[in-house]
Amino acid sequence: MTLTPQQQNHSLISQLMASGQLLHPPLEAAFRSVLRHHFVPDLPLEEVYQDRSIGTKEIDDTLVSSSSQPTMMAIMLRQLDLQPGQKVLEIGAGTGYNAALMAHIVGGSGHVIAVDIDQDIVDDARAHLQAAGYPQVQVVCGDGGYGFPSGGLYDRIILTVGAGDIMPAWWEQLKEGGRLVLPLELCGRQLSIAFEKQVDHLLSRAIQSCGFIRLRGVMASENESAMALGPEPGLTISMANGTLPVSVEQIYEWLQEPSSMLESEVITNPLEAHEGLALSVLLRERGACLLIAVGELAAQPVFSPLTTYRDANHIRTVGLVSAEGMALLAKPMDDVQPFSVQIVSYGNDTGLVAQLLKQIQRWDQSGQPLSHTMSIRAYPLRLKAPKEDMDDGSIRIEKTYTEFIIAL
């Protein structure tokens, strides 16, 4: 028997409810009322109503637009904390699905404006919103890095694309006490952060790991980039806070050579290793690197992973790299949980092992903090953070427009 869109949507919502992502009545009502197939009309219903992202546009074999995974949409909309009557700016209109959900929550007295950089995406989103019964959403073509100043001040601003910094326009267009939710790239990781605007800074209210297509346009140069390793596609390295101190050819050569392994006494599990230890190393160490392998290179890895996910089609780890060697975090190959964190080293820089072990022990002695327990304050770079906001344990990250003060 073929299920109707309403029935398929009900099944999807049941999954989201079971995972705890829709335990908020206005958000649940929006997902029940807004049907996703209006926004990806060319796909079979059984594909539309899966809890996964759906790519919708590529340029030169690179995905530039999509319909986000419903679970992640629910998480970010909960972070946004929408209220009836609010004015909302969305940067990255995509298919229009997220804008429709927001329009349902803010109601007839509210206003949603969605901006996208490509006119064809804007045209399609408008058509989708019309078909779904939300023609009141305003969809405009423009560079989201500049926001949409003619809309005035916004109660809420949300990005559905990854950004490497907080643009001045977003500060200026957000009301005091308003919220900015964005997938922010910090030291090689994307974190969906809900910031609340204070008098002179933004203060984090909720943090969640995520992975989004990057914002294009004026912000493109602010996004962190990965460098390819080896002759086959799928293996990359990126530096958290600096430039790679050695050639990618040397990194790849080290990965082909015999390595040595040290087992620490710190016990953890895959989730805490990814959400806590790996992030702590990336934030604290200037020489920290992130290695990722996808596809066939994940199935036959050239490095021992710390985390494995997406049906084992994606593995990653973090570590330290210098001109003389590299040391990486790893878990035992038998995948027993919980496990003792391992350090796998390459090359001749033996000091990296001791340095990485120190960070493992520091994280453990701090109670193994995770990403969602962090506190982040963001200041416009021209103002700088007050000295009293810095303490011995805080981490300072300076970008083009913003200074971030992070407490783990």
NORKA-V25060 format. One record per pair of residues at least 12 apart in sequence whose ideal C-beta (glycine too) atoms are under 6 Angstrom apart, sorted by the first residue. I is the first residue (numbers start at 1). J is the second residue. D is the distance in Angstrom with one decimal. If there is no record, write none. Layout:
I|J|D + I|J|D
//
This chain:
5|35|5.2 + 5|37|5.1 + 5|45|6.0 + 8|45|5.3 + 8|49|3.8 + 9|35|5.6 + 9|49|5.9 + 12|49|4.7 + 13|31|5.5 + 15|51|5.6 + 16|74|5.8 + 21|71|5.5 + 21|74|4.1 + 22|74|5.8 + 24|78|5.9 + 26|105|5.1 + 27|77|5.8 + 30|101|4.5 + 30|104|4.1 + 30|105|5.3 + 33|104|5.5 + 34|100|4.7 + 34|101|5.3 + 34|104|5.8 + 36|48|5.3 + 36|97|5.9 + 38|128|5.5 + 38|131|4.8 + 38|132|3.8 + 39|95|3.8 + 39|96|5.5 + 39|97|4.1 + 39|128|4.5 + 40|54|5.5 + 40|67|5.5 + 51|70|5.3 + 51|71|5.5 + 52|69|5.5 + 53|66|5.1 + 53|68|5.4 + 53|69|4.5 + 54|66|6.0 + 54|67|4.4 + 63|213|5.9 + 65|94|5.6 + 65|121|5.6 + 67|95|4.7 + 67|97|5.5 + 72|210|6.0 + 73|98|5.8 + 75|208|5.4 + 76|181|5.6 + 76|192|5.5 + 79|181|4.9 + 79|194|3.7 + 79|206|4.6 + 80|156|5.4 + 80|158|5.5 + 80|179|5.9 + 80|181|4.9 + 82|105|4.5 + 82|106|5.8 + 84|106|5.9 + 84|107|4.6 + 85|109|4.2 + 85|110|5.1 + 86|106|5.0 + 86|110|5.1 + 86|155|3.9 + 86|156|5.8 + 87|111|4.7 + 87|154|5.2 + 87|155|5.4 + 88|102|5.4 + 88|112|4.9 + 88|156|4.5 + 89|113|5.3 + 89|148|5.7 + 89|154|4.6 + 89|157|4.7 + 90|114|4.3 + 90|158|5.3 + 91|115|5.4 + 91|144|3.5 + 91|159|4.6 + 92|159|6.0 + 92|160|4.0 + 92|161|4.0 + 93|114|3.8 + 93|116|3.8 + 93|125|4.6 + 93|139|5.4 + 95|128|5.7 + 96|125|3.6 + 96|128|4.3 + 96|129|4.6 + 98|160|5.8 + 99|112|5.2 + 99|114|4.4 + 99|137|4.8 + 100|129|5.9 + 100|132|5.4 + 100|134|4.4 + 103|134|4.9 + 103|137|5.1 + 112|137|4.8 + 113|138|4.6 + 113|148|5.6 + 113|151|5.1 + 114|139|4.9 + 115|140|5.5 + 115|142|5.1 + 115|144|4.9 + 115|148|5.4 + 117|143|5.7 + 117|216|5.4 + 117|217|5.2 + 119|141|4.9 + 122|139|5.2 + 122|141|4.6 + 125|139|4.9 + 126|139|4.9 + 143|217|3.8 + 143|218|5.5 + 145|167|5.1 + 145|217|5.2 + 145|218|3.8 + 145|219|4.2 + 146|169|4.9 + 147|169|4.0 + 147|170|5.7 + 147|173|4.6 + 153|175|4.8 + 154|173|5.7 + 154|174|5.8 + 155|175|5.8 + 155|178|5.1 + 156|179|5.3 + 157|170|5.6 + 157|174|5.4 + 157|180|4.8 + 158|181|4.7 + 159|182|3.9 + 161|212|5.6 + 161|213|5.5 + 161|215|4.2 + 162|183|4.4 + 162|185|5.8 + 162|190|5.3 + 162|212|4.2 + 162|214|4.6 + 163|182|5.4 + 163|215|5.1 + 163|219|5.7 + 164|185|4.7 + 164|222|3.6 + 164|223|4.1 + 164|224|5.8 + 165|222|4.4 + 165|399|4.4 + 165|400|5.5 + 165|401|5.1 + 165|402|5.5 + 166|378|5.9 + 166|402|4.7 + 168|401|5.7 + 174|197|5.2 + 176|197|5.4 + 178|197|5.2 + 179|194|5.7 + 179|196|5.6 + 180|195|4.6 + 181|194|4.8 + 183|210|5.0 + 183|212|4.3 + 185|224|5.1 + 187|240|3.7 + 187|241|5.9 + 187|282|4.0 + 187|283|5.3 + 188|238|5.0 + 188|240|4.8 + 188|282|5.5 + 188|290|4.0 + 189|279|6.0 + 190|210|5.2 + 190|211|5.5 + 191|207|5.5 + 192|208|4.6 + 192|210|4.3 + 193|207|5.3 + 194|206|4.2 + 201|377|5.3 + 201|379|4.7 + 202|378|4.2 + 203|377|5.7 + 204|375|5.9 + 204|376|4.0 + 207|371|5.5 + 207|372|5.1 + 207|374|5.7 + 209|371|5.8 + 222|400|6.0 + 226|238|4.2 + 227|248|5.3 + 229|248|5.4 + 229|251|5.8 + 229|252|4.7 + 230|252|4.6 + 234|293|5.9 + 234|294|4.7 + 234|295|4.5 + 234|297|4.2 + 235|293|5.0 + 235|297|5.0 + 236|292|5.2 + 237|251|6.0 + 237|289|5.6 + 237|291|5.4 + 238|290|5.0 + 239|289|5.6 + 240|282|4.4 + 240|288|4.1 + 241|286|4.7 + 242|286|5.2 + 245|322|5.6 + 245|323|4.8 + 246|323|5.1 + 254|326|5.7 + 254|346|3.9 + 254|347|5.3 + 255|302|4.6 + 255|303|5.8 + 259|344|5.1 + 259|346|5.2 + 260|345|5.3 + 261|342|5.6 + 261|344|5.2 + 262|343|4.6 + 262|353|5.9 + 263|340|5.2 + 263|342|5.2 + 264|341|4.8 + 264|360|5.2 + 266|341|4.9 + 266|360|5.1 + 266|364|4.5 + 267|338|5.1 + 267|340|5.8 + 269|337|5.1 + 269|338|4.6 + 270|307|5.7 + 272|368|5.9 + 273|306|5.4 + 274|307|4.4 + 275|370|4.4 + 275|371|4.8 + 276|368|5.4 + 276|369|5.9 + 276|370|4.5 + 277|363|5.2 + 278|318|4.5 + 279|371|5.5 + 280|363|4.6 + 281|318|5.2 + 281|359|5.1 + 282|318|5.7 + 283|395|5.1 + 285|320|5.9 + 287|320|4.9 + 287|321|6.0 + 289|319|5.9 + 289|321|4.7 + 290|318|5.3 + 291|303|5.8 + 291|317|5.3 + 292|316|4.6 + 293|315|5.1 + 294|314|5.0 + 298|313|5.6 + 298|314|5.7 + 298|315|4.7 + 301|315|5.8 + 304|330|3.7 + 304|344|5.3 + 305|317|5.4 + 306|329|4.6 + 306|330|5.9 + 306|331|5.8 + 317|329|5.3 + 320|352|4.7 + 320|355|6.0 + 320|356|5.4 + 322|349|4.8 + 324|347|5.6 + 324|348|5.0 + 324|349|3.8 + 325|346|5.7 + 325|347|2.7 + 325|348|5.3 + 325|349|3.3 + 325|352|5.8 + 326|346|4.7 + 326|347|5.9 + 327|343|5.5 + 327|345|4.5 + 327|352|3.9 + 327|353|5.0 + 327|356|4.8 + 328|344|5.0 + 330|342|4.4 + 330|344|4.9 + 341|360|5.6 + 343|356|5.4 + 369|408|5.0 + 374|408|5.7 + 375|407|4.5 + 376|404|5.9 + 376|406|5.2 + 377|405|4.6 + 378|402|5.3 + 378|404|5.4 + 379|403|4.7 + 381|401|5.6 + 381|402|5.8 + 381|403|5.3 + 385|403|5.5 + 385|405|5.1 + 389|405|5.7 + 394|407|5.2
//
